[in-house]
Amino acid sequence: MSEKNVDKKTKVAHQSGKRKRAYARATIKEGKGNIRINSFPLSVYGDEMIRLRIQEPLVLSKGIVDVSQVDIIVNAKGGGSSGQTDAIRTAISRALIAYATKSKKDAELRGRLVDYDRTLVSGDSRRTEPHKPSKSSQGPRAKRQKSYR
């Protein structure tokens, strides 16, 4: 990550993440350990599986970044709930790496995140296949059903 996304004086990191049509912007700054997603605390956001997936980068960063000493604010838009969850994970991971650059532990954190799941840092490049001309309502590979009897 570039140094330009880390404020030198107050130690604030801004990063973004994308997945399909969803995107998320994360801000990490010194604080009391509050995590808010779309102005909701993480403890009430989504269902349990979504919360657990969002907490993965936070658990992996233990020992490198003290999550209880930082506030994380995330804004997510677009896509569905699963796409937003993955975009949030990517944004938080990238912001944690940018935040750790100040303490020179960003390489260790990046390695730990990539070893666990590469999409936490690099994102998922898969996109939906575009629909073909004159069959736009049926899907990109739709064919007429064939009867053999």
C-alpha positions in Angstrom: 0.0 0.0 0.0 1.1 3.5 -0.6 2.2 5.9 2.1 -0.2 8.6 0.8 -3.2 6.9 2.5 -1.7 7.2 6.0 -1.9 10.5 7.8 1.4 11.3 9.4 0.2 13.3 12.4 -2.8 11.5 13.7 -2.2 8.0 12.3 -5.3 7.5 10.2 -5.6 5.0 7.4 -8.1 5.1 4.6 -8.5 2.1 2.2 -11.2 0.6 0.0 -12.2 -2.9 -1.2 -14.4 -4.2 -4.0 -16.3 -7.4 -4.7 -18.6 -7.8 -7.7 -20.8 -4.7 -7.6 -20.2 -3.9 -3.9 -17.5 -1.6 -2.6 -16.5 -0.5 0.9 -14.4 2.3 2.3 -12.7 1.7 5.6 -11.1 4.3 8.0 -8.9 3.3 10.9 -7.8 5.7 13.6 -6.7 5.6 17.2 -9.6 5.1 19.5 -11.4 2.7 21.9 -11.9 -0.4 19.8 -15.2 0.6 18.2 -16.1 -1.1 14.9 -19.0 0.4 12.9 -20.3 -0.7 9.6 -22.8 1.7 7.9 -23.2 3.4 11.3 -24.1 0.1 13.0 -21.9 -1.6 15.5 -20.4 -4.8 14.3 -22.2 -6.7 17.1 -25.6 -6.0 15.4 -24.6 -5.9 11.7 -25.9 -8.8 9.6 -26.2 -12.4 10.8 -23.5 -14.4 12.7 -21.8 -15.7 9.6 -21.4 -12.3 8.2 -19.9 -11.0 11.5 -17.5 -13.9 11.7 -16.3 -13.3 8.1 -15.8 -9.6 8.8 -13.8 -10.4 12.0 -11.3 -12.7 10.2 -8.8 -9.9 9.4 -9.1 -8.5 12.9 -8.3 -11.9 14.5 -5.4 -12.4 12.1 -3.9 -9.0 13.0 -3.6 -9.8 16.7 -0.1 -9.2 17.9 0.7 -6.8 15.1 -2.1 -4.2 15.4 -3.9 -3.8 18.7 -7.6 -3.7 17.6 -8.8 -2.7 21.0 -6.9 0.6 20.6 -8.3 1.6 17.2 -11.7 2.6 15.8 -12.7 1.2 12.5 -15.4 2.9 10.4 -16.6 1.2 7.2 -19.1 2.4 4.6 -20.4 -0.3 2.2 -22.6 0.2 -0.8 -23.9 -1.7 -3.8 -24.2 -5.4 -4.5 -25.7 -8.0 -2.2 -24.9 -8.9 1.4 -22.2 -11.5 0.6 -20.5 -9.1 -1.9 -20.6 -6.3 0.7 -19.1 -8.7 3.3 -16.2 -9.6 1.1 -15.6 -5.9 0.2 -15.7 -5.0 3.9 -13.1 -7.7 4.7 -10.8 -6.5 1.9 -11.1 -2.8 2.9 -10.4 -3.6 6.6 -7.4 -5.8 5.7 -5.9 -3.1 3.5 -6.5 -0.4 6.1 -4.9 -2.5 8.8 -1.8 -3.0 6.6 -1.7 0.8 5.9 -2.1 1.5 9.6 0.8 -1.0 10.5 3.2 0.8 8.1 3.9 3.3 10.9 5.2 0.5 13.2 7.1 -1.2 10.3 5.1 -4.4 10.7 3.1 -4.2 7.5 5.1 -6.9 5.7 4.4 -9.4 8.5 0.7 -8.6 8.6 0.4 -8.8 4.8 2.1 -12.2 4.8 -0.2 -13.5 7.5 -3.3 -12.2 5.6 -2.2 -13.6 2.2 -1.4 -17.0 3.7 -4.9 -17.2 5.2 -6.8 -15.9 2.2 -5.3 -14.0 -0.8 -8.6 -12.1 -1.5 -8.2 -10.3 1.8 -5.5 -8.1 0.3 -5.7 -8.4 -3.5 -9.5 -8.7 -3.9 -11.5 -11.1 -6.1 -11.1 -10.3 -9.8 -14.0 -12.5 -11.0 -16.9 -10.8 -12.7 -20.1 -12.0 -14.3 -20.0 -12.9 -17.9 -21.7 -10.3 -20.2 -24.9 -11.4 -21.9 -24.7 -12.0 -25.6 -26.6 -9.9 -28.2 -30.2 -10.8 -29.0 -30.4 -13.1 -26.0 -29.9 -10.5 -23.3 -32.8 -11.7 -21.1 -31.9 -15.4 -21.1 -28.3 -15.2 -20.0 -24.9 -15.4 -21.7 -24.9 -19.1 -22.5 -28.6 -19.9 -22.8 -29.5 -22.3 -25.6 -32.9 -23.5 -26.9 -33.9 -26.8 -25.2 -33.6 -29.8 -27.5 -36.1 -32.7 -27.5 -34.9 -36.1 -28.7 -38.4 -37.7 -28.6 
